[in-house]
Amino acid sequence: MYGVSPQAYDRAITVFSPDGRLFQVEYAKEAVKRGATAVGVTAKDGVALVAFKSIHSKLVVPDSLKKIFQVDSHICVTASGLIADARRLVDTARIESQKHRITYNEAPAVDSIARSVCDLMQLYTQYGGIRPFGVSLLIAGVDSQGPKLFEAEPSGAMTAYRADSIGTNKKEVDELLEKGYKDTLVLDDAIKLAIEAIKATQDEKLLSENVEISYVTTKGRKSISLTDREIARHLKG
């Protein structure tokens, strides 16, 4: 009987290491850690997403670097890691959302869409010849149960949070969120907390060109993306 070489654990997504690890999934998580920071914070009147964009060249058109995507009128998503992978998952979320509307003539629950995305991510950890998605998502929205925020990891794990971050300096950002979060926060406070957490852990200055902000309100359950002028006002506040 032949043993499995140590390299096989690295190369094969379907092979567990002797200590029960899937190295390809762990490497995918490392890709997320290298991504630009994104933060989600729930509030009494909605949920906010704030994402930092790493602009590596003055020649880059900032608007071409999207970090926050609208899935439905009441759901938006931000990502950290391989944004190309994120677009694939966002397309899945949009399709599942429209299927639900067509089938049931109602807006889907946020956790239902998050679960669909996580199911696909988990599927990509089971078969040879494919790799895990190298991205984590923060899925934010408002449904009949109120504001919701979920993190979807490369393993397919889905976790609900009051406030959470993904990307570079996650540990430090999460510590700041824990210190500053209160159940009484309103959306403006949630955005301010997210900006302060990113600002405290970034070497680069936050500008309207390298920050995206979107939120979903409980009033009307609408997803709204802020303009550069509105973002600049929040950054100064």
C-alpha positions in Angstrom: 0.0 0.0 0.0 1.5 3.3 -1.1 1.3 6.4 1.1 0.3 9.9 -0.1 3.2 12.2 -0.6 3.2 15.5 1.4 2.9 17.5 -1.8 -0.4 15.8 -2.7 -2.1 17.6 0.2 -1.1 20.9 -1.4 -2.1 20.0 -4.9 -5.4 18.1 -4.5 -8.5 19.9 -3.2 -10.2 16.5 -2.5 -7.4 15.2 -0.2 -7.4 16.0 3.5 -4.0 16.2 5.3 -3.4 13.8 8.2 -4.5 16.6 10.6 -7.7 17.2 8.8 -6.9 20.3 6.7 -7.6 21.2 3.1 -4.6 23.2 2.2 -6.1 24.7 -1.0 -9.0 26.2 1.1 -6.4 27.6 3.5 -4.4 29.1 0.6 -7.7 30.7 -0.7 -8.1 32.3 2.7 -4.6 33.7 2.4 -5.7 35.4 -0.9 -8.5 37.0 1.0 -6.1 38.3 3.7 -4.1 40.0 1.0 -7.2 41.8 -0.4 -8.2 45.4 0.4 -10.2 45.8 3.6 -14.0 45.9 3.6 -16.3 46.4 6.5 -20.0 45.8 7.2 -21.9 47.2 10.2 -25.6 46.8 11.0 -27.6 49.6 12.6 -31.1 50.1 13.9 -32.3 51.6 10.6 -30.2 49.5 8.1 -26.8 48.0 7.3 -23.8 49.7 5.8 -20.8 48.5 3.7 -17.6 50.4 3.4 -14.8 49.1 1.1 -11.3 50.4 0.6 -9.9 50.1 -3.0 -6.2 49.7 -3.5 -5.3 51.9 -6.5 -1.9 50.8 -7.6 -1.3 53.4 -10.3 -2.2 57.0 -11.1 -3.3 55.8 -14.5 -6.1 53.6 -13.2 -9.6 54.9 -13.5 -11.0 54.6 -9.9 -14.6 53.9 -11.1 -13.4 50.8 -12.9 -12.4 49.2 -9.6 -15.7 48.0 -8.1 -15.7 46.6 -4.6 -19.4 46.8 -3.8 -22.1 45.2 -6.0 -25.9 45.4 -5.9 -27.6 42.0 -5.9 -31.2 43.1 -5.5 -32.9 46.3 -4.5 -32.5 45.3 -0.8 -29.2 43.4 -0.9 -25.6 44.5 -1.7 -22.3 42.7 -1.4 -18.7 43.6 -0.9 -15.6 41.4 -1.5 -12.0 41.0 -0.6 -9.6 38.8 -2.4 -9.9 37.9 -6.1 -12.5 40.3 -7.4 -12.9 38.3 -10.6 -14.1 35.4 -8.4 -16.4 37.7 -6.6 -18.1 38.7 -9.8 -19.0 35.1 -10.5 -20.5 34.7 -7.1 -22.4 38.0 -7.4 -23.9 36.8 -10.7 -25.1 33.6 -8.9 -26.6 35.7 -6.1 -28.4 37.9 -8.7 -29.8 34.9 -10.5 -31.0 33.2 -7.3 -32.7 36.5 -6.2 -34.5 36.8 -9.5 -35.6 33.2 -9.5 -37.1 33.7 -6.0 -39.0 36.8 -7.2 -40.4 35.0 -10.3 -41.3 31.9 -8.3 -42.8 33.5 -5.2 -43.6 37.1 -6.3 -41.7 38.5 -3.3 -38.3 39.7 -2.3 -36.0 36.9 -1.1 -34.7 36.8 2.4 -31.1 37.9 2.8 -30.0 34.7 4.5 -31.5 32.7 1.6 -29.3 34.4 -0.9 -26.3 34.2 1.3 -26.9 30.4 1.7 -27.1 30.0 -2.1 -23.7 31.7 -2.5 -22.1 29.7 0.3 -23.5 26.4 -1.2 -21.7 27.2 -4.5 -18.5 28.1 -2.6 -18.6 24.9 -0.7 -19.2 22.8 -3.8 -15.9 24.1 -5.2 -14.0 22.5 -2.3 -15.2 19.0 -3.1 -14.1 18.1 -6.7 -10.8 17.7 -8.4 -9.9 19.8 -11.3 -11.4 23.0 -9.8 -10.1 25.4 -7.1 -11.9 27.1 -4.3 -13.0 30.7 -4.8 -10.2 33.0 -3.6 -12.6 35.6 -2.1 -14.7 36.3 1.0 -17.9 38.2 0.8 -19.9 40.4 3.1 -23.6 40.1 2.2 -25.7 42.9 3.6 -29.4 43.6 3.3 -32.7 44.3 4.9 -35.7 41.9 4.9 -38.8 41.3 6.9 -36.6 40.4 9.9 -34.6 43.6 9.8 -31.0 44.4 8.9 -28.7 41.4 8.1 -25.0 40.9 7.6 -23.4 37.6 6.6 -19.8 36.7 5.8 -19.2 34.0 3.2 -15.8 32.3 3.4 -13.9 30.4 0.7 -14.8 27.1 2.5 -18.5 27.9 2.1 -19.0 28.7 5.8 -21.7 31.3 6.4 -21.8 33.4 9.6 -24.1 36.2 10.7 -22.5 39.3 12.3 -23.6 42.6 13.8 -20.3 44.0 12.4 -17.5 42.3 10.5 -14.5 42.9 8.3 -12.7 41.0 5.6 -9.3 41.5 3.9 -6.1 43.1 5.2 -5.7 43.7 8.9 -9.0 41.8 9.7 -7.9 41.1 13.3 -7.1 44.7 14.1 -10.3 46.0 12.3 -12.5 43.5 14.1 -11.0 44.6 17.5 -11.9 48.3 16.7 -15.4 47.2 15.7 -15.9 45.3 18.9 -14.9 48.4 20.9 -17.1 50.8 19.0 -20.2 48.8 18.2 -23.5 49.4 20.0 -27.0 48.2 19.4 -28.2 51.8 19.3 -26.2 52.8 16.2 -27.9 54.5 13.3 -26.7 54.3 9.8 -24.5 57.5 10.0 -22.9 56.1 13.1 -22.3 52.7 11.4 -20.6 54.3 8.4 -18.5 56.5 10.7 -17.4 53.4 12.8 -16.5 51.5 9.6 -14.5 54.4 8.2 -12.7 54.9 11.5 -11.8 51.2 11.7 -10.4 51.2 8.2 -8.6 54.5 8.6 -6.8 53.3 11.8 -5.4 50.3 10.0 -4.5 51.7 6.6 -1.2 53.3 5.6 -2.8 55.1 2.7 -5.0 58.1 3.1 -8.7 57.5 2.6 -10.2 59.6 -0.3 -13.4 59.5 -2.2 -11.5 57.9 -5.1 -10.4 54.9 -3.1 -13.4 54.3 -0.8 -16.9 52.9 -1.7 -19.9 53.2 0.6 -23.3 51.6 0.2 -26.1 51.0 2.6 -29.6 49.4 2.7 -32.2 51.2 4.8 -35.1 49.6 6.7 -37.3 52.4 5.3 -38.3 51.1 1.8 -35.6 48.4 2.0 -33.5 50.2 -0.7 -29.8 49.8 -1.5 -28.1 53.1 -2.0 -24.6 53.8 -3.2 -23.0 57.1 -2.2 -21.6 59.6 -4.6 -17.9 60.8 -4.4 -19.2 64.0 -2.9 -21.2 62.2 -0.2 -18.2 59.9 0.5 -15.9 62.9 0.9 -18.3 64.4 3.4 -18.3 61.2 5.5 -14.5 61.0 5.4 -14.2 64.6 6.7 -16.8 64.0 9.5 
